[in-house]
């Protein structure tokens, strides 16, 4: 049947759909179902910055880096989707002593 052969209209998907991280830390968000070039932009770069890697015509890896405590919205877009918002919450970084990392 033709229904099985039509996964072309997959929607732009973010995984996870929200991000919470500490200032100074970074985390990745998988972008899939993209159509054409993927772009990402943080609306509050004083709180969080973003960068893209592993970009293909249908997916990409978004790295979110916490800059300072607060909240920011990251907008992800492709050729078909204008702005998919990713809420980012940055918390105060906890001081970790090297001994507790073992």
Secondary structure, DSSP 8 states (H G I E B T S, - for coil): -GGGG-GGG---EEESSEEEEETT-EEEEEEES--S--EEEES-TTTEEEEEES--SS-EEEEEEE-SSEEEEEEEE-SS-S-EEEEEEEE------GGGG-
